[in-house]
Amino acid sequence: MGLRCGIIGIANSGKTTLFNCMSGAKVETSVSSFSASGSNMGIIKVPDPRLYDIARYHEARKIVPATVDIVDIPGVSGNSAQGNRFLGDVRNTDALIHVLRCFEDPNVPHLHDKIDPAGDLDTVELELQVKDMELLAKKIEKLRKPADTGDREAKAALDVLYRCKEHLENLQPARTIKIKEEEKKYLSDIDFLSDKPLLYVCNVDEQSASKGNKYSEEIFHKLQDAEAEILVVAAKIEAEISELDSEAERREFLDSLGLKEPGVDRLIRAAYRLLNLRTFFTVGPREIRAWTVKAGMTARQAAGVIHTDMERGFIRAEVIRYEDFVELGSEAACRDKGKLSVEGKNYEVRDGDILHIRFNV
């Protein structure tokens, strides 16, 4: 689907380490604030135990998880050229993971020589908001002349734009601007960077992996009224977990830290939700596969995710709920119990649907 989640943060926040853990990449990390020459691209496999539940009742040669593109964007460092690249890369994402440094390490220098995650958050947000104000100023300038000559639509648009300008000048992100539904059309051509869905990750030290620390508590307090999702993850530990060969070793290591699962698994699922995605499954002898659709997509559109021919020649979708399949144990049993429904092209795909697409081209 081409959906992309970006990882942002100040230099030396640990975001590249998390990127490596999420994507399985081996990008070199560095303590140099100016080491990143460009963004790193990767693909994350979304952990979904439902795939393996389905496999218990249906034999297939392979299991294929859903995937999402991820990009590790160079850290904010105060370098203007690097800052321009940072903003350009942010523009090409659909959602953002903001990694905040919540750990002390004398071997990893902080950009401002002080561990201050709340200040770091403000620094990155300000970068986005300044660019948003530039975009807003260009549109305001474009509409001034028609508004001055009596264009009522231009005047209405300017009213909305000036309210947004005041909001941004008060150092508030675009995502918290309150406007009426009918006024949103005036902002439809402005790709506000600070309006992108955002997830915060507090990167803590090993001892704080399960409960957080004073720095992560500071972030929870700062964002308590922001309706933001915040995760506590120890990137250094996640890197160690990713190097372990067996599930038994990983389980023993997690137990020793008081963790139920790797933090990176929670992070990937949260990123998936952040992108407003849903999963449907296809089941066959060759593979059991998870597919990704945006919330609200129809059965015909879901068919197109599998193959364009299936969307073009769509006839119907045979739908079984995941819960019914694992309870009854087979497609035949679901059919006999009336748990298989036949749906048309406008059926809205639900998370967990098992689809069999009938098509003809």
C-alpha positions in Angstrom: 0.0 0.0 0.0 3.0 2.3 0.2 2.2 3.5 3.8 5.3 4.7 5.6 6.1 5.3 9.2 9.0 7.6 10.1 11.3 7.5 13.2 12.4 11.0 14.4 14.2 12.4 17.3 17.3 14.4 18.3 20.7 12.9 17.4 21.9 10.1 19.8 18.3 9.4 21.1 18.6 5.7 20.1 16.2 5.9 17.1 18.5 4.1 14.7 19.0 1.2 17.2 15.2 0.9 17.4 15.0 1.1 13.6 17.4 -1.8 13.3 15.4 -3.9 15.8 12.1 -3.2 14.0 13.3 -3.8 10.5 16.0 -6.4 11.0 18.4 -4.0 9.3 22.1 -3.6 10.3 22.5 0.2 9.9 25.6 1.5 11.8 24.9 3.6 14.8 27.2 6.4 15.9 27.6 8.9 18.7 28.4 11.6 16.2 25.6 14.2 15.9 26.5 14.7 12.3 27.1 11.2 11.2 23.8 10.5 9.4 24.1 11.3 5.7 20.5 10.3 4.8 17.5 8.4 5.8 17.5 4.6 6.2 14.7 2.6 4.6 13.4 -0.7 5.9 10.4 -3.0 6.1 8.9 -4.2 9.4 7.0 -7.4 9.8 3.9 -6.9 12.0 3.8 -9.6 14.8 0.4 -11.2 14.7 -0.2 -14.4 16.7 -3.5 -14.9 14.9 -1.5 -16.1 11.9 -0.2 -19.0 13.9 -3.6 -19.7 15.4 -5.0 -20.1 11.9 -2.0 -22.4 11.0 -3.0 -24.8 13.8 -6.2 -25.6 11.8 -5.0 -25.2 8.2 -1.7 -26.6 6.8 0.2 -24.3 4.6 3.8 -24.2 3.3 4.6 -20.8 4.7 3.2 -18.0 6.9 3.5 -14.4 5.6 3.0 -11.5 8.1 1.7 -8.0 7.1 4.4 -5.4 6.5 4.8 -1.7 6.7 7.6 0.6 5.3 9.7 2.4 7.9 12.2 5.2 7.5 14.9 6.2 10.0 15.1 10.0 9.5 18.4 11.7 10.4 18.4 13.2 13.9 17.8 16.8 14.6 21.2 18.3 15.4 21.1 22.0 14.8 22.8 21.7 11.4 20.7 23.7 8.9 21.4 21.5 5.9 20.6 18.4 7.9 17.5 20.1 9.2 16.2 20.7 5.7 16.7 17.1 4.8 14.9 16.1 8.1 11.9 18.2 7.1 11.8 16.8 3.6 11.9 13.3 4.8 9.2 13.9 7.4 6.9 15.2 4.6 7.1 11.8 2.9 5.7 9.8 5.8 2.2 9.0 6.9 2.9 8.8 10.6 5.8 9.5 13.0 7.4 7.7 15.9 9.2 10.3 18.1 12.0 8.6 20.1 13.0 10.6 23.2 16.2 10.1 25.0 15.4 9.0 28.6 18.7 7.4 29.5 22.1 8.6 30.8 25.3 7.4 29.2 28.6 9.3 29.4 29.8 7.5 26.3 26.8 8.8 24.2 26.9 12.7 24.3 23.7 14.6 24.3 23.3 17.4 21.8 22.9 20.0 24.6 25.0 18.2 27.3 22.0 17.5 29.4 19.3 14.8 29.5 16.1 16.7 28.9 13.5 14.7 27.0 10.8 17.3 27.5 13.1 19.9 26.0 14.1 17.6 23.2 10.4 17.0 22.4 9.9 20.8 22.1 13.0 21.1 19.9 11.7 18.6 17.3 8.2 19.9 17.5 9.4 23.5 16.9 11.2 22.3 13.7 7.9 21.0 12.4 5.9 24.0 13.5 8.2 26.5 11.9 8.0 24.8 8.6 4.2 24.6 9.0 4.1 28.4 9.5 6.1 28.9 6.3 3.5 26.8 4.4 0.7 28.8 6.0 2.3 32.1 5.2 2.6 31.2 1.5 -1.1 30.4 1.3 -2.1 33.5 3.2 -0.1 35.7 0.8 -1.8 34.0 -2.1 -5.3 34.7 -0.8 -4.8 38.3 0.3 -5.4 39.9 -3.0 -8.6 38.1 -3.9 -9.9 38.7 -0.3 -9.1 42.4 -0.6 -11.1 42.6 -3.9 -14.2 41.1 -2.2 -13.9 37.3 -2.9 -16.1 35.9 -0.1 -14.5 32.4 -0.3 -11.0 33.8 0.0 -12.1 35.9 3.0 -13.6 32.7 4.7 -10.4 30.8 4.0 -8.2 33.6 5.4 -10.2 33.6 8.6 -9.4 30.0 9.1 -5.8 30.4 8.1 -5.2 33.3 10.5 -6.7 31.2 13.4 -4.2 28.4 12.4 -1.4 30.9 12.3 -2.2 32.1 15.8 -2.3 28.5 17.0 1.1 27.7 15.6 2.6 30.9 16.8 1.6 29.9 20.3 3.8 26.8 19.8 1.0 24.4 19.4 1.1 21.6 16.8 -1.3 21.6 13.9 -2.8 18.3 15.1 -4.5 20.2 18.0 -6.1 23.0 15.8 -9.8 23.1 16.4 -11.8 23.9 13.3 -15.2 23.0 12.0 -15.7 20.1 9.5 -16.8 22.5 6.8 -13.7 24.6 7.3 -11.2 21.8 6.7 -11.4 22.3 2.9 -9.4 25.4 3.3 -6.5 23.4 4.7 -6.7 20.4 2.4 -3.8 21.5 0.2 -1.5 22.2 3.2 0.5 19.2 4.3 1.1 20.2 7.9 4.1 18.3 9.3 2.9 18.8 12.9 -0.4 17.3 12.0 0.9 13.8 11.3 -0.3 11.0 13.7 2.4 10.7 16.4 3.6 8.0 18.8 6.1 8.8 21.5 8.8 6.3 22.6 10.7 6.9 25.8 14.1 5.2 25.3 15.2 4.2 28.8 18.1 2.4 30.4 18.1 -1.4 31.0 17.1 -1.1 34.7 14.0 1.0 33.7 12.7 -1.2 30.9 9.7 -2.5 32.8 8.6 0.5 34.8 10.3 3.6 33.3 12.3 6.2 35.1 12.2 9.9 36.2 12.8 11.0 32.6 9.9 8.9 31.1 7.7 10.1 34.0 8.4 13.7 32.9 7.1 12.9 29.4 4.0 11.2 30.7 3.3 14.3 32.8 4.0 16.7 30.0 1.7 14.9 27.6 -1.0 13.9 30.1 -3.6 16.1 28.4 -2.5 15.5 24.8 -4.3 12.1 24.3 -0.9 10.8 23.0 0.2 7.2 23.1 3.5 6.8 24.9 5.6 3.6 25.1 8.6 2.9 27.3 11.3 0.9 25.5 14.9 0.1 26.2 16.5 0.2 22.8 19.8 -1.3 24.0 18.0 -4.3 25.4 15.9 -4.7 22.3 19.2 -4.9 20.3 20.4 -7.6 22.6 17.1 -9.6 22.3 17.3 -9.4 18.5 20.7 -11.1 18.6 19.5 -14.1 20.6 19.1 -17.3 18.5 16.4 -19.2 20.2 12.9 -18.4 21.6 13.9 -20.0 24.9 16.8 -17.7 25.3 14.6 -14.7 24.5 12.0 -15.8 26.9 14.5 -16.3 29.7 16.1 -12.9 29.1 12.6 -11.2 29.0 11.6 -12.9 32.3 14.8 -11.7 34.0 13.8 -8.1 33.1 10.2 -8.5 34.1 8.9 -8.1 30.5 6.2 -10.2 28.9 7.3 -9.5 25.3 9.9 -7.5 23.4 9.2 -3.8 23.5 9.8 -3.7 19.8 6.7 -5.9 19.2 4.5 -3.5 21.2 6.1 -0.6 19.2 5.4 -2.2 15.8 1.8 -2.9 16.7 1.4 0.6 18.0 2.8 2.0 14.7 0.3 -0.2 12.8 -2.5 1.3 14.8 -1.1 4.8 14.3 -1.3 4.4 10.5 -5.0 3.4 11.0 -4.5 0.0 9.4 -6.5 -3.2 9.5 -5.4 -6.8 8.8 -7.3 -9.4 6.8 -6.1 -12.9 6.1 -6.0 -15.3 3.1 -5.7 -19.0 3.7 -4.6 -21.6 1.1 -2.3 -24.6 0.7 0.6 -22.5 -0.4 0.5 -19.8 2.3 -1.4 -18.2 5.2 -1.0 -14.5 4.7 -1.8 -11.3 6.5 -2.7 -8.3 4.3 -2.9 -4.6 5.1 -5.8 -2.3 4.4 -6.7 1.2 5.7 -9.7 1.4 7.9 -12.8 1.8 5.9 -11.6 0.0 2.8 -14.1 -2.2 0.9 -13.8 -5.9 -0.1 -13.1 -4.8 -3.7 -10.3 -2.5 -2.6 -8.9 -5.3 -0.4 -8.9 -7.6 -3.5 -6.8 -5.0 -5.3 -4.3 -5.1 -2.4 -3.8 -8.8 -3.3 -3.7 -8.2 -7.1 -5.1 -5.6 -9.4 -6.8 -8.3 -11.6 -8.8 -9.4 -8.5 -10.1 -5.9 -8.0 -10.9 -5.4 -11.7 -12.8 -8.7 -12.0 -14.3 -8.8 -8.5 -17.4 -10.8 -8.1 -17.8 -11.4 -4.4 -15.9 -12.0 -1.2 -16.5 -15.1 1.1 -15.9 -13.9 4.6 -15.1 -15.8 7.8 -14.3 -14.1 11.1 -10.9 -15.2 12.6 -12.6 -16.0 15.9 -15.2 -18.3 14.2 -12.4 -20.1 12.2 -10.3 -20.9 15.2 -13.4 -21.9 17.3 -14.8 -24.3 14.6 -11.5 -25.4 13.1 -12.2 -25.3 9.3 -13.8 -23.4 6.5 -16.2 -26.3 6.0 -17.3 -26.2 9.6 -17.9 -22.4 9.4 -19.9 -22.9 6.3 -22.1 -25.6 7.9 -22.6 -23.4 11.0 -23.6 -20.4 9.0 -20.4 -18.5 9.9 -19.4 -17.9 6.3 -21.0 -14.8 4.7 -21.0 -13.8 1.0 -20.4 -10.1 0.6 -20.4 -7.7 -2.3 -17.9 -5.0 -3.5 -19.0 -2.4 -0.9 -18.5 -4.6 2.2 -16.2 -2.8 4.6 -13.4 -5.1 5.6 -13.0 -5.7 9.4 -9.8 -6.4 11.2 -9.4 -10.2 11.4 -11.6 -11.1 8.4 -10.5 -14.2 6.5 -11.3 -13.4 2.8 -11.7 -15.7 -0.2 -12.1 -13.5 -3.2 -14.1 -14.7 -6.2 -13.2 -12.9 -9.4 -13.2 -13.3 -13.2 -11.0 -11.4 -15.8 
